[in-house]
Amino acid sequence: QVPLVESGGGSVQGGESLRLSCAVAPLTFSDFVMGWFRQAPGAEREGVAVIETDGETHYADSVKGRFTISQDNAEKTLYLQMNNLKPEDTAMYYCAAIQDARIPGQWAIMDLGLWESYSFWGQGTQVTVSS
């Protein structure tokens, strides 16, 4: 099991920002597609943002324009910058890594079944946004 370690969660007011980090030291970004997912209480896990091995990014419609996924190769860290947070962003946030070869095409880039079957997952970091 590859340890992915998230950090940076917390409790904020609506409109504020947070930056989540995920240490991925055993992995190399050139081989793995990286993603952020979240799960609110009573809800299914959903994809938030994905970054491909070539740096192309994908976002859920609900976070486009507010969240930015990035990675630092030297620091072996994945980030999720979250701006203008809303109460509906409250959830446990997870980072995940899936081998590039497991993704059959961009149409499947946020296929939850694919990620849950083949990915490494972190333990999650809680984000709570109050109005």
C-alpha positions as CSV (number, residue, x, y, z in Angstrom):
1,Q,0.0,0.0,0.0
2,V,1.4,3.4,-1.0
3,P,1.0,6.0,1.7
4,L,-0.6,9.2,0.4
5,V,-0.8,11.8,3.1
6,E,-3.2,14.7,2.9
7,S,-3.0,17.9,5.0
8,G,-4.3,21.4,5.0
9,G,-8.0,20.9,5.8
10,G,-9.8,23.0,8.4
11,S,-12.8,25.1,9.2
12,V,-13.4,28.3,7.4
13,Q,-16.1,30.8,6.6
14,G,-17.7,31.0,3.2
15,G,-15.7,32.9,0.7
16,E,-12.4,32.0,2.3
17,S,-9.6,29.9,0.9
18,L,-7.7,26.7,1.8
19,R,-4.9,24.8,0.1
20,L,-4.8,21.1,0.5
21,S,-1.5,19.2,0.1
22,C,-0.9,15.5,-0.6
23,A,2.6,14.0,-0.1
24,V,3.1,11.3,-2.7
25,A,6.8,10.5,-2.1
26,P,6.9,6.9,-3.3
27,L,5.2,7.8,-6.7
28,T,6.4,9.6,-9.8
29,F,4.0,12.0,-11.4
30,S,5.1,10.9,-14.9
31,D,3.5,7.5,-14.3
32,F,0.4,8.4,-12.3
33,V,-2.7,10.4,-12.9
34,M,-3.4,12.3,-9.7
35,G,-6.8,13.3,-8.4
36,W,-8.7,14.9,-5.6
37,F,-12.1,13.5,-4.5
38,R,-14.5,14.4,-1.7
39,Q,-17.2,12.8,0.2
40,A,-19.8,14.7,2.2
41,P,-21.8,13.0,5.0
42,G,-24.5,10.8,3.6
43,A,-23.3,11.3,0.0
44,E,-21.3,9.3,-2.5
45,R,-17.7,10.1,-3.1
46,E,-17.2,12.4,-6.1
47,G,-14.4,13.6,-8.3
48,V,-13.2,17.2,-7.7
49,A,-10.1,17.6,-9.9
50,V,-7.7,15.5,-11.8
51,I,-4.3,16.2,-13.3
52,E,-2.9,14.0,-16.0
53,T,0.7,13.0,-16.5
54,D,1.1,15.7,-19.1
55,G,-0.3,18.4,-16.8
56,E,-3.7,18.6,-18.4
57,T,-6.3,19.3,-15.7
58,H,-10.0,18.4,-15.3
59,Y,-12.5,19.8,-12.9
60,A,-16.0,19.0,-11.7
61,D,-18.5,21.6,-12.8
62,S,-19.2,22.6,-9.2
63,V,-15.6,23.8,-8.6
64,K,-14.6,25.2,-12.0
65,G,-13.1,28.6,-11.6
66,R,-12.7,28.2,-7.8
67,F,-10.4,25.3,-7.4
68,T,-7.0,24.6,-8.9
69,I,-5.1,21.3,-8.9
70,S,-1.3,21.4,-9.3
71,Q,1.7,19.3,-8.5
72,D,5.3,20.0,-7.5
73,N,7.6,17.4,-8.9
74,A,10.6,18.4,-6.7
75,E,8.5,18.3,-3.6
76,K,6.6,15.3,-4.7
77,T,3.4,17.0,-3.5
78,L,0.0,17.4,-5.0
79,Y,-2.0,20.5,-4.2
80,L,-5.6,21.7,-4.4
81,Q,-6.1,25.4,-4.0
82,M,-9.6,26.1,-3.1
83,N,-10.9,29.7,-3.3
84,N,-14.3,31.2,-2.6
85,L,-15.3,28.2,-0.6
86,K,-19.0,27.5,-0.1
87,P,-20.8,25.5,2.6
88,E,-21.6,22.8,-0.1
89,D,-17.8,22.2,-0.3
90,T,-17.9,20.7,3.2
91,A,-16.6,17.2,2.9
92,M,-13.7,14.9,3.6
93,Y,-11.2,15.4,0.8
94,Y,-9.0,12.6,-0.5
95,C,-6.1,12.5,-2.8
96,A,-5.7,9.5,-5.1
97,A,-3.2,8.1,-7.6
98,I,-3.9,5.8,-10.5
99,Q,-1.5,4.5,-13.0
100,D,-1.8,6.3,-16.3
101,A,-2.2,3.0,-18.2
102,R,-5.4,2.3,-16.2
103,I,-7.3,5.3,-17.8
104,P,-8.7,4.1,-21.1
105,G,-9.3,7.7,-22.3
106,Q,-10.2,11.2,-21.2
107,W,-13.9,10.2,-21.2
108,A,-13.1,8.1,-18.1
109,I,-10.8,10.6,-16.4
110,M,-13.2,11.0,-13.5
111,D,-14.8,7.6,-13.5
112,L,-15.2,6.9,-9.8
113,G,-15.5,3.1,-10.3
114,L,-12.1,3.1,-12.1
115,W,-10.4,5.1,-9.4
116,E,-11.9,3.1,-6.6
117,S,-10.8,-0.2,-8.3
118,Y,-7.3,0.7,-9.1
119,S,-6.1,3.7,-7.1
120,F,-4.0,4.4,-4.1
121,W,-5.9,6.6,-1.6
122,G,-5.0,8.8,1.3
123,Q,-6.8,8.9,4.6
124,G,-8.5,12.2,3.9
125,T,-8.5,15.7,5.4
126,Q,-11.7,17.4,6.6
127,V,-12.9,20.7,5.1
128,T,-15.7,22.4,6.8
129,V,-17.2,25.7,5.4
130,S,-19.7,27.7,7.4
131,S,-22.0,30.3,6.0
